[in-house]
């Protein structure tokens, strides 16, 4: 990059974040932590191990895996040349990187792997509610297992997450099978013949896709094409026997586990690596960006990237969309909103040192306590105001009187209960009880 390109042409003008890339502000970070914590625990409970990969990869990795003729690779990647002249890309998704890393470190040699990841992904899409240019995914990938049982497992894991977050009744599972690569190639010919016969009804985008990626035409949202698409030959009717059995077994397992689903024969997904099972969890509560989790099988990808044939299945969910959904539906638990439990305030400057020591004692005695210590002096009134603003449930007061009698005052900031004067040990016991939620509010 030349010096003139980076020069500061308008000194003094405020520099703003890039469109479609958001700051996560403190008022929302507890909710993100609640979501991420719930997912992380769940992944561990199902025996998935975390993998972290760089956010930048060689461009060829994504072009070869996601597919040259996909929206992502054609229009949406943040691709640049680095100082060595290599073409690099900010990852638009996590699966390709996960496969690359697993192969590179020998994780796929004669063994199965259950991996999960989370982090920022980058796509140059038109920003709108639920769609951003930097967004965050949590995803998982299971390698080396080709039966429908692992497909069912990853779907059950996602369903359990919805249950734990209170979302199950607000999301719908859509399923389809894309069949084997061979069956899909044969179906592709049938489909192209059908579209050729209805060429006059195809929009510009679809005409372009007719030669490059005709299955994606099925995914078109153009209402003018809807009747013609409704009559198009269905992939489900052209499945190879093995894929059909796989799909039937999967649906039986889901039924046995009490998971409702609908079969959507037009669900083809926007990335080229899929075969057999594909699925999406969608909601109607977020407007047009309603897919909160999506994935499927990609049995050919490892080989396509130079590894041994390895069956694989996975999904990724969009964290922004799920956080938005929790907020929209009012499903955010109070604990995910509170940042601190208690605010400890020295009532005057003479108590500052003792308050700091007490804060440390309490943190040692009660590791779960989220305690903020008042710093910065000020009048008693302003200290109490700050205690209130902190969002804490209780204030702990330490003044001359308390110090003389070796006690601490416990003041309830959110409920009408009498202030208590407690010895330090009684305070620890009382806070422990309050934190465990044993005491009625
Ligand atoms: P995907 O459907 O491209 O699949 O993305 C998965 C999820 O990421 C979407 O359902 C959505 O919730 C979220 N998402 C995608 N783009 C955006 C965006 N611009 N803004 C906000 N959220 C977005 C994949 O990425 C595959 N790697 C999933 C997978 C894993 N398949 C197998 N393993």
Boltz pocket constraint, residues with backbone or C-beta under 6 A from the ligand:
constraints:
  - pocket:
      binder: B
      contacts: [[A, 92], [A, 93], [A, 94], [A, 95], [A, 123], [A, 125], [A, 130], [A, 131], [A, 132], [A, 133], [A, 135], [A, 136], [A, 137], [A, 139], [A, 140], [A, 141], [A, 270], [A, 271], [A, 291], [A, 292], [A, 293], [A, 294], [A, 295], [A, 296], [A, 297], [A, 313], [A, 314], [A, 315], [A, 316], [A, 317], [A, 318], [A, 319], [A, 320], [A, 321]]
      max_distance: 6.0
